């Protein structure tokens, strides 16, 4: 991601809540290497803070808030990760309050906040209620997953985006000095290459799932389970290139329900959600 901050908003705050000082130093050196800045000097516009040793979650949040409101010329704030700013990741009350804080800080200070949240194991949903809240409020949600065909490569996709989606791209880590690796774009990657390999429906973005499902619900707004399963089999065979059995189709349907792309109505009927990208 490349951007140019406006004059008067060029300072960056980076908060790491989970890594040790050693690994935070590696992250900082990676940033400096990417920016082609000296690795042994404090960067002029970046303030990096590691908060792992601070046991109180409330104190962590207070430190972040204080820094945002008292550091001159802040334009960008990175928080890695939000999970360590709340007690219960599945608490709707905590999630609403935390996302409310983020929205307040961005609005009052005219800044951009970039956060990191891990995905659930077994599906690509952002973890907990906080993940749901972030998906509802974020301007852009990017998903980074390992390439099943090449584990050393990662794929970046626009999971939820309010403007025009960009094309997926891939990167690999390249070591530039001892223990310092920087990501480099893999120019050999393309969606056409991916389609020549077997891959999981979990690798599809939300936009791609909706594109596959729109023909399924084009003639009927709601479908019973039996008809939906048959339609899913046909639709995803065209996209994924694999003919799923009943067990896999049930898992796919549950995956779509968990993501909020498909909604279950009364009497066991299903419809395409109109709000899954909002």
C-alpha positions in Angstrom: 0.0 0.0 0.0 1.5 3.3 -1.1 0.1 6.7 -0.1 1.1 10.3 0.5 -0.2 11.9 3.7 -1.1 15.6 3.4 1.0 18.3 4.9 0.4 18.7 8.5 -0.7 15.0 8.9 2.4 13.1 8.2 3.1 11.5 11.5 2.3 7.8 12.0 1.6 6.0 15.3 2.1 2.2 15.3 0.9 0.2 18.3 1.7 -3.5 18.7 -0.2 -5.2 21.5 1.0 -8.8 21.3 4.6 -9.2 20.3 7.8 -9.1 22.3 10.1 -6.1 22.1 12.5 -8.2 19.9 9.8 -9.0 17.3 8.5 -5.5 17.5 12.0 -4.3 16.6 12.0 -6.7 13.6 8.6 -5.2 12.4 10.0 -1.7 12.8 13.1 -2.6 10.8 11.0 -4.2 8.1 9.0 -0.9 7.8 12.2 1.1 7.6 13.7 -1.3 5.0 10.5 -0.9 2.9 10.7 2.9 3.2 14.4 2.8 2.3 15.3 4.5 5.6 18.3 3.8 7.8 17.7 0.8 10.1 19.8 2.3 13.0 18.1 5.7 13.3 14.8 6.8 14.8 12.5 7.7 11.8 11.3 11.3 11.8 7.6 10.6 11.3 7.0 7.2 12.9 6.4 6.5 16.6 6.4 2.7 17.4 5.0 1.5 20.7 4.8 -2.0 22.1 2.0 -2.5 24.7 2.3 -6.2 25.5 3.8 -5.7 28.9 0.9 -3.4 30.0 -1.5 -5.9 31.7 -4.5 -3.5 31.9 -6.6 -3.4 28.7 -8.1 -0.1 29.8 -4.6 1.4 30.2 -3.6 0.2 26.8 -6.6 1.9 25.3 -6.0 5.1 27.3 -2.4 5.2 26.1 -3.5 4.9 22.4 -6.2 7.6 22.9 -3.7 9.9 24.7 -1.1 9.5 21.9 -3.7 10.2 19.2 -4.9 13.4 20.8 -1.5 14.7 22.0 0.9 13.8 19.1 1.1 16.7 16.6 0.3 16.2 12.9 -0.9 12.5 13.2 -2.4 11.2 9.9 -2.2 7.4 10.3 -2.6 5.1 13.3 -1.9 1.4 13.1 -3.2 -1.0 15.9 -2.0 -4.6 15.8 -4.2 -6.0 17.1 -7.6 -5.0 18.4 -8.1 -8.4 20.1 -5.8 -7.3 22.9 -7.8 -4.2 23.6 -10.9 -6.1 24.9 -11.6 -8.8 27.5 -14.1 -10.8 25.6 -13.9 -11.0 21.8 -17.5 -12.2 21.6 -18.9 -9.4 23.8 -21.3 -7.2 21.7 -21.1 -4.5 24.4 -17.3 -4.4 24.3 -17.1 -4.6 20.5 -19.6 -1.7 20.1 -17.7 0.5 22.5 -14.3 -0.2 21.0 -15.5 0.4 17.4 -17.3 3.5 18.6 -13.9 4.7 20.0 -12.2 4.1 16.7 -15.0 6.0 14.8 -14.8 8.9 17.4 -11.0 9.2 17.1 -11.0 9.1 13.2 -13.8 11.8 13.1 -12.5 14.2 15.7 -8.8 13.9 14.7 -9.3 13.5 11.0 -7.0 10.4 10.8 -7.0 7.0 9.2 -6.9 4.0 11.5 -5.7 0.6 10.2 -6.3 -2.4 12.4 -5.4 -6.1 12.3 -7.7 -8.9 13.3 -7.1 -12.6 12.8 -9.6 -15.0 11.1 -11.4 -17.9 12.6 -9.8 -21.3 12.0 -11.9 -23.2 9.5 -13.5 -20.2 7.8 -12.4 -16.7 6.7 -14.7 -14.8 9.1 -13.1 -12.1 11.2 -13.0 -13.4 14.8 -15.7 -12.7 17.3 -18.3 -9.9 17.6 -15.6 -7.4 17.1 -15.0 -8.8 13.6 -18.7 -8.4 12.7 -18.6 -4.8 14.0 -15.5 -4.0 12.0 -16.9 -5.4 8.8 -20.0 -3.3 9.3 -18.1 0.0 9.9 -14.8 -0.3 8.0 -14.2 1.5 4.8 -12.1 -1.4 3.4 -11.4 -4.9 4.7 -8.5 -6.7 3.1 -8.0 -10.5 3.5 -4.6 -12.1 3.5 -4.3 -15.8 3.2 -1.6 -18.4 2.4 -1.7 -19.7 -1.1 -2.7 -23.4 -0.9 -0.5 -24.2 -4.0 2.5 -22.3 -2.7 2.7 -21.9 1.1 5.6 -19.4 0.8 3.2 -17.0 -1.0 0.4 -14.9 0.4 -2.6 -13.6 -1.5 -4.2 -10.2 -0.8 -7.9 -9.8 -1.7 -10.5 -7.1 -1.2 -12.9 -8.9 1.1 -15.2 -5.9 1.7 -14.6 -2.6 0.0 -16.9 0.4 -0.5 -15.2 1.6 -3.7 -14.2 -0.2 -6.8 -12.4 -3.5 -5.9 -8.8 -4.0 -6.9 -7.4 -7.1 -8.5 -6.0 -9.7 -6.2 -2.3 -9.8 -5.9 0.3 -12.0 -4.2 3.6 -11.4 -2.3 6.5 -13.3 -0.9 8.9 -12.4 1.9 12.5 -11.7 0.9 15.3 -11.6 3.4 17.4 -8.4 3.0 19.4 -8.7 6.2 19.7 -11.2 9.1 16.1 -11.8 10.4 14.8 -8.9 8.3 12.4 -9.8 5.6 10.3 -7.5 3.4 7.3 -8.4 1.2 7.8 -8.3 -2.5 5.0 -8.4 -5.1 4.9 -11.8 -6.9 4.4 -10.6 -10.5 3.9 -14.2 -11.6 0.6 -14.5 -9.8 -2.7 -14.1 -11.5 -6.3 -15.2 -11.0 -6.0 -17.3 -14.1 -3.1 -19.2 -12.5 -5.2 -19.9 -9.4 -8.0 -21.3 -11.5 -5.7 -24.0 -12.9 -5.2 -25.4 -9.4 -7.7 -26.8 -6.9 -8.6 -24.3 -4.2 -11.2 -23.9 -1.5 -14.3 -21.8 -1.6 -12.8 -20.2 1.6 -10.3 -18.4 -0.7 -13.1 -16.5 -2.5 -13.8 -13.0 -1.5 -17.2 -11.8 -0.4 -17.7 -10.1 -3.8 -16.9 -13.4 -5.6 -19.4 -15.3 -3.4 -22.1 -12.8 -4.2 -21.3 -13.0 -7.9 -21.7 -16.8 -7.7 -24.9 -16.6 -5.8 -26.8 -13.9 -7.7 -27.7 -16.3 -10.5 -28.9 -18.9 -7.9 -31.4 -16.4 -6.6 -32.2 -14.6 -9.8 -35.5 -16.3 -10.5 -36.6 -16.8 -6.8 -35.8 -14.5 -4.0 -36.1 -17.4 -1.5 -35.3 -21.1 -2.0 -35.9 -24.2 0.1 -32.9 -26.2 1.4 -33.2 -29.0 -1.2 -33.3 -26.6 -4.2 -30.6 -24.4 -2.7 -28.2 -27.3 -2.3 -28.6 -28.3 -5.9 -28.1 -24.7 -7.1 -25.0 -24.3 -5.0 -23.5 -27.5 -6.4 -23.9 -26.2 -9.9 -22.8 -22.6 -9.2 -19.6 -23.5 -7.3 -18.7 -26.2 -9.8 -18.4 -23.5 -12.4 -16.3 -21.3 -10.1 -14.2 -23.7 -8.1 -13.9 -26.4 -10.7 -14.8 -29.1 -8.2 -18.0 -31.1 -7.8 -18.9 -30.9 -4.1 -20.6 -33.8 -2.3 -23.5 -33.3 0.1 -21.2 -33.0 3.2 -19.1 -30.3 1.5 -22.2 -28.5 0.3 -23.6 -28.4 3.8 -20.3 -26.9 5.0 -20.4 -24.4 2.2 -24.0 -23.3 3.2 -23.0 -23.0 6.8 -20.0 -20.9 5.8 -22.2 -18.6 3.8 -24.6 -18.3 6.7 -21.8 -17.5 9.1 -20.5 -14.7 6.8 -24.0 -13.2 6.5 -24.1 -13.6 2.7 -27.0 -16.0 2.9 -29.8 -15.6 5.4 -32.1 -18.3 6.7 -35.8 -17.3 6.8 -38.7 -19.0 8.6 -39.8 -22.4 7.4 -36.3 -23.4 6.3 -36.1 -21.1 3.3 -33.0 -19.1 2.3 -32.3 -15.8 0.6 -29.4 -13.7 -0.5 -28.6 -11.0 2.1 -28.7 -7.5 0.8 -26.5 -6.1 3.6 -23.5 -8.4 3.6 -21.3 -5.7 2.0 -22.5 -2.9 4.2 
